[in-house]
Amino acid sequence: MQKDYPGVFFQILSFTYFFMAFLTFPEIGKSQILPNSEPNISSENIDSLKVLYEMEGIDFPLATPSNGSAVSYQVTKAGVVSENALLLIPESTNDRVMAFDANTGDLVNENFIPSDPNNLSTPIHAIVGPSGSSILVSDQLEDVVQEYDIDGNYLGIFAPQGGGNTFLLDNVRGMALRANGNLLVTVGGGNNADAIAEFDSEGNYLGNFISNGTGGLDSPFDIINIVQSGGGLNSGEWLVGGITSDAIHRYNSSGAFISNFTSINTFPEQLYQIPDGPNAGNVLIANFEGTDEGIIELDPNGNTIGIYNPQELGGYRGVYELSNQNILVTTGLGVYEINRNGELVETKISGVSARFISPFRPGIVFDSSPNCSNINPGINKDGYIQVSAQDLASNITSASIFISELEVSIYNSWGGQLGDTWRLENSDDLINLNVCDYLGTELIFSLKNEKGECNQGKITLNAAPPPVLTSAFGTTITEASDLDLPTARIDTGL
C-alpha cells in the first residue's frame, strides 16, 4: 500500500499532466516537463511532492546552485589515478556518470560515461558488471539496466535480455552482484513490484531472488550484501531498504526473510556497510526525508549511532565512507563531503542531481575455485618472504576482482599451522611471513573461497643464503671478485 499524503491531492492533480506527458511523449524530455516556473505550491506540501517525484524517478526542479551557474566544480586530480581509486556516481541532470577519487572524494572526471540522453533518463546506480570489463547502469525511467565499456561507450541493454519488459523491471533503482556473478535489481513498480529480480551474468531473467512483498517489503530502493559479520549481521546476508515499508529488511543468502534490521522514517535510499577501519561493520543509510532525514549510522545490531544532517543539505541519496572517516554524500543538488559532527566539509560538485555511489576497479571478476601454485619466493635479509594471492593461485592475476575473500592457511612439513588464517580481499594483498626456522624445507598451503579450495600448494624455501664476510677493516666480501688480489680465494681471503 502506498503512503497517503493528505492535503496535496488537488495539487497533485495539477501535476498529472506533466507525468502523462512524460509517459506519452518521452521525447519531450525532463527539462520541458519540469519548467523552472512551477504552479503555486504551499510550503507545507513541498516535501510531499518531492517524495512523489523521487519515488517515480523525476528530478524535483530545485537543482540550481545559488550562484546561478548550471554546473560548478573543481577538478583536483586528472585522469584515472589507480585501479582501486574511483567512485562512480550517476547524475540525472545531464544523464551521465561521474568519477571521483575514492580516498578524498574529489572529482576526477565529470564525464566518465558522457551524457547519453538517448539511453539514460534517470540513471541511479553504476556498478562493475559480472565480467569486470563493463559498467552496468540502472535507469529508473527506462526500466532497464544499461551496459557501457570502461571507456564510457554504450554497449546496449544488459537486462532484461531482449529489451525493456515492465513485467520484469519497472521503476528500478539500486543493484548488487551475488557471489556467483548474478545481478540483483530492485523493482519498485509494475507487475513485478516490491521484489528483487535476478539475472544471470548474460542478463537473462532467472526469477525473483526476493519474492514480491516478502517480509513486508514495499518499494525497495537499494540492496546490499553483508561483508562484515558481527552483532546481528552475518556475512552473506542481504539488507534491503523499503521506502514505503519504512524499514531496512534483512534476508539470508538465499533471499529468505529473517527479520527487520531497523525501522526508519521514512525514505531510505542507498545503503552501505563499512568494510574496514575503525567503523567496520556499521551500516550507513542515506535517508531522503522524514524525521530521520540525514545519513543514519547503525551498529551491526541495528542501534543508531548517529544521524548526520548538515543544515546546508537535505534529500540524501548516496553514501560512502572516505579514508579519513568523513562521509561522501549525494543529493539532488550535488556531491558533498560531511563529517560525523553533522558539518559540511566541502562541496565536490554542485548543480547536478547526483545519485548512488559505487567503488570502481576495472579488471576480471574472480569467482572460481582457486588453483594452488608451487612457488619458490625470495627471502629478504631478515628472513621474511612476501607473497600475494596472485603468487599463490595460478588462476588469479593482478587484474582480478574478488567476489569473495580468499582464505590462506600455511603449514610446516609436519602439519603445524603457521600463524592465523590470512583473509585476502584483493589480488595484490600481501602476506609477510618469517621463515628463518624453515630454511631448506617446504611449506604447504591451502586456499579457500566460496567456490572451493585447494590444499596442496608448496612454498619451497632455499637453504640459508650465502655467508657475507666482513673483514676487520669493515670490507664486506660476498664473492672472490670483490678482492683486488688476482690470486684471491673466497674460502681463505688470501
Rosetta blueprint (number, residue, H / E / L):
1 M L
2 Q L
3 K L
4 D L
5 Y L
6 P L
7 G L
8 V L
9 F H
10 F H
11 Q H
12 I H
13 L H
14 S H
15 F H
16 T H
17 Y H
18 F H
19 F H
20 M H
21 A H
22 F H
23 L H
24 T H
25 F L
26 P H
27 E H
28 I H
29 G L
30 K H
31 S H
32 Q H
33 I H
34 L L
35 P L
36 N L
37 S L
38 E L
39 P L
40 N L
41 I L
42 S L
43 S H
44 E H
45 N H
46 I H
47 D H
48 S H
49 L H
50 K H
51 V H
52 L H
53 Y H
54 E H
55 M H
56 E H
57 G L
58 I L
59 D L
60 F L
61 P L
62 L L
63 A L
64 T L
65 P L
66 S L
67 N L
68 G L
69 S L
70 A L
71 V L
72 S E
73 Y E
74 Q L
75 V L
76 T L
77 K L
78 A L
79 G L
80 V L
81 V L
82 S L
83 E L
84 N L
85 A L
86 L E
87 L E
88 L E
89 I E
90 P E
91 E E
92 S L
93 T L
94 N L
95 D L
96 R E
97 V E
98 M E
99 A E
100 F E
101 D E
102 A L
103 N L
104 T L
105 G L
106 D L
107 L E
108 V E
109 N E
110 E E
111 N E
112 F E
113 I E
114 P L
115 S L
116 D L
117 P L
118 N L
119 N L
120 L L
121 S L
122 T L
123 P E
124 I E
125 H E
126 A E
127 I E
128 V E
129 G L
130 P L
131 S L
132 G L
133 S L
134 S E
135 I E
136 L E
137 V E
138 S E
139 D E
140 Q L
141 L L
142 E L
143 D L
144 V E
145 V E
146 Q E
147 E E
148 Y E
149 D E
150 I L
151 D L
152 G L
153 N L
154 Y E
155 L E
156 G E
157 I E
158 F E
159 A E
160 P L
161 Q L
162 G L
163 G L
164 G L
165 N L
166 T L
167 F L
168 L L
169 L L
170 D L
171 N L
172 V E
173 R E
174 G E
175 M E
176 A E
177 L E
178 R L
179 A L
180 N L
181 G L
182 N L
183 L E
184 L E
185 V E
186 T E
187 V E
188 G L
189 G L
190 G L
191 N L
192 N L
193 A L
194 D L
195 A E
196 I E
197 A E
198 E E
199 F E
200 D L
201 S L
202 E L
203 G L
204 N L
205 Y E
206 L E
207 G E
208 N E
209 F E
210 I E
211 S L
212 N L
213 G L
214 T H
215 G H
216 G H
217 L L
218 D L
219 S L
220 P E
221 F E
222 D E
223 I E
224 I E
225 N E
226 I L
227 V L
228 Q L
229 S L
230 G E
231 G L
232 G L
233 L E
234 N L
235 S L
236 G L
237 E L
238 W E
239 L E
240 V E
241 G E
242 G E
243 I L
244 T L
245 S L
246 D L
247 A E
248 I E
249 H E
250 R E
251 Y E
252 N L
253 S L
254 S L
255 G L
256 A L
257 F E
258 I E
259 S E
260 N E
261 F E
262 T E
263 S E
264 I L
265 N L
266 T L
267 F L
268 P E
269 E E
270 Q E
271 L E
272 Y E
273 Q E
274 I L
275 P L
276 D L
277 G L
278 P L
279 N L
280 A L
281 G L
282 N L
283 V E
284 L E
285 I E
286 A E
287 N E
288 F L
289 E L
290 G L
291 T L
292 D L
293 E L
294 G E
295 I E
296 I E
297 E E
298 L E
299 D L
300 P L
301 N L
302 G L
303 N L
304 T E
305 I E
306 G E
307 I E
308 Y E
309 N L
310 P L
311 Q L
312 E L
313 L L
314 G L
315 G L
316 Y L
317 R L
318 G E
319 V E
320 Y E
321 E E
322 L L
323 S L
324 N L
325 Q L
326 N L
327 I E
328 L E
329 V E
330 T E
331 T E
332 G L
333 L L
334 G E
335 V E
336 Y E
337 E E
338 I E
339 N L
340 R L
341 N L
342 G L
343 E L
344 L E
345 V E
346 E E
347 T E
348 K E
349 I E
350 S E
351 G L
352 V L
353 S L
354 A E
355 R L
356 F L
357 I L
358 S E
359 P E
360 F E
361 R L
362 P L
363 G L
364 I E
365 V E
366 F E
367 D L
368 S L
369 S L
370 P L
371 N L
372 C E
373 S L
374 N E
375 I E
376 N L
377 P L
378 G L
379 I L
380 N L
381 K L
382 D L
383 G L
384 Y E
385 I E
386 Q E
387 V E
388 S E
389 A H
390 Q H
391 D H
392 L H
393 A E
394 S L
395 N L
396 I L
397 T L
398 S L
399 A L
400 S E
401 I E
402 F E
403 I L
404 S L
405 E L
406 L E
407 E E
408 V E
409 S E
410 I E
411 Y E
412 N L
413 S L
414 W L
415 G L
416 G L
417 Q E
418 L L
419 G L
420 D L
421 T L
422 W E
423 R E
424 L E
425 E L
426 N L
427 S L
428 D L
429 D L
430 L E
431 I E
432 N E
433 L E
434 N E
435 V L
436 C H
437 D H
438 Y H
439 L L
440 G L
441 T L
442 E E
443 L E
444 I E
445 F E
446 S E
447 L E
448 K E
449 N E
450 E L
451 K L
452 G E
453 E E
454 C E
455 N E
456 Q E
457 G E
458 K E
459 I E
460 T E
461 L L
462 N L
463 A L
464 A L
465 P L
466 P L
467 P L
468 V L
469 L E
470 T E
471 S L
472 A L
473 F L
474 G L
475 T L
476 T E
477 I E
478 T L
479 E L
480 A H
481 S H
482 D H
483 L L
484 D L
485 L L
486 P L
487 T L
488 A L
489 R L
490 I L
491 D L
492 T L
493 G L
494 L L
